[in-house]
Every structure is written in structure tokens, then in C-alpha cells.
Amino acid sequence: MSAIMYRGLQQGLKTTWALGKIIFPITLIVTILQYTPVLPWIIDKITPVMGLLGLSGEAAVPLVLGNALNLYAGIAAIVSFEFTIKEVFILAVMLSFSHNLFIESAVASKVGVSWWLISGIRIGLALIAALIINLMWNGGAELAEYGLISSSEVVPAGWGEITFQGIQTAVVAVAQLAAIVIPLMIIMQFLREKGWLTALSTKLAPFTKLLGMEKNTSMTLVAGLTIGLAYGAGLMIQAVKEDGVSKRDMSLALIFLVSCHAVVEDTLIFLPLGIPVWPLLLIRLVTATILTMTIAFIWKRLDSKKGDEVIHEHSYNTL
């Protein structure tokens, strides 16, 4: 047991270090840029567009960083600004659907699924979700409180104070990340080494059938749901080679996973932002399920139609 915890702790520290190297400088840079003419000028130009999504111009910063880099970079940018609870929730939903586009979409291409298809689905879901939430939710106007991170009402004077405030915010952000990631990695290590992930894969088989996929796709879903697309890429590629997962099933699995992957980590990581995370989880699960079932149904109908055309053509030629 202690050996498993030790290996999980090592993995947690490695992950925290890797992500901290992104979060710390981004938080520091964004915090400093707020007090320069550069960021306000960019924000002013794109504010009208962001308003359609129920967001202020500053929200473009975490969206750009989250999509270009990863979810943690987006969160690092969020804690550098003052947003309302509604804005933070919209940003959380958008980033849950659409983050780390370049790396995670590259995973899709490795197993034979179009990079453009996966990226288009993720961006489309993010935009549609933001529009719906903005239209349906009239509350959440109060400012969000970022856990241990509190917004300073005193405007720093001089570059020394500005830099100190940026470093302070960045250190606290990394500390909160470590408090979530390290225990999470220990739990995942325990589940892997005790074989519970394999058992979960077996239990998940009926659900994969409901989504229109064969049983051998369940391990791919488990990997994506638990450790995400980027971390679970190796298991997914291995599943295609060793488990005989078809291209159709892998495509459906990835369509589900790009909407809803790393559900534990990607949900818990938003806790320090002071937003309700259960609605965020439900939105991702329901959207992923409905989208995948719909595409699987349409795909099956098209395949059936093609099969009927082949049969009819064969009968005609025989006559």
C-alpha cells in the first residue's frame, strides 16, 4: 500500500511540476499585463464579440490560453482577473469542452480520426454551450471568489509591487493545483495497480453498447474518462492495435471523450474558482451521451442504407 502511495505521490509531484511550469509564468505575465496598455487595448477591441457569449473582453485571455495550451493555463489566466460567477461558469464550461486543442486533437489523428472533425466538434460545443447558458441564466452577477486567491482592492504602485502581486498570485495558484492533483494521482495509481480500472472497463461495457460501440471499446472510454485524452493517448493507441477496436468505434469513442474526458480531474480542478461543479459535470456527461448516440444512430442508418443499395444492385445485375 505504501509503495503504491509513493508511486502515486511521485506521479503527482511530476504532474504538478510540469503544470506548475505553465501556470506560474502565465499567471505572473497576465497579472503584470493588466497594468500595461497592451492587454487593455486587446480587450477593448474584442469586448463586443465576447458580449454575445455573456463574457467581458478579459475572458478572451483564458479562452485563448486554454485552447492554445491547456486547461491549467486557462485557469491560471482566470484567477488573474475579476469575473462574475456566471462568467467563470461559462468559461469553465467552454474550457471543459475546448482546451488543449493542438495536443488532444493530435491524439485523434493518431488513431485515424480527423483532427479537423474533433477540433470542430469541441469548438462548436463550447460556443453553443456559452450561448445557451447566457440566454437561460440570469443570475451569478456577484464576483467569484477564487478559493485562497483574493483580489486585491489596492492598486499596486510601481513595478516592484506589481511583480510581487503577480508572484504571490502565481504561487498560491500552483499550491492549490498541487492540493488537488497530488491526491488525485495517488488515487488513480491505486485504482490502476489494484486492477479496478479493468473491472470498471467490464462494468462499463453495457454503457458502450448504449452509445453504439462494441464491448472492446470500454477500456478506451475508461482511459479517457479517468486520465484524459493527452494522458490516455497511449492506452487508446494500444486499444486500436491489441483490442481490435474498429475505426468506427474509435471515432465514436473520441466524439464522446472530446465532450467528456478526465471527468474527475477536469471537474475538481475548477473547485478553487468558486463555481458549482455538479452542473458542469452533468452538462458534459449529458451532452457527450446525446451527441454520441445521435451520431451512432445516423451512422448506423447510413450503413444500413448503403447495404440495401448493394443488395438491390446485386439483385438487379443477377436478373
Protein Blocks (a to p, Z undefined) as FASTA:
>chain_A
ZZmmmmmmmmmmmmmmmmmmmmmmmmmmmmmmmmpcklmmmmmmmmmmmmmnopafklmm
mmmmmmmmmmklmmmmmmmpccdfklmmmmmmmmmmmgcklmmmmmmmmnopafklmmmm
mmmmmmmmmmmmmmmpmghkbccdehjaccdfbdcedjklmmmmmmmmmmmmmmmmmmmm
mmmmmmmmmmmmnommmmmmmmmmmmmmmnopafklmmmmmmmmmnojklmmmmmmmmmm
mnopafklmmmmmmmmmmoghklmmmmmmmmnopafklmmmmmmmmmmmmmmmmmmmmmm
mmmmmmmmmmmmmmmmmZZ
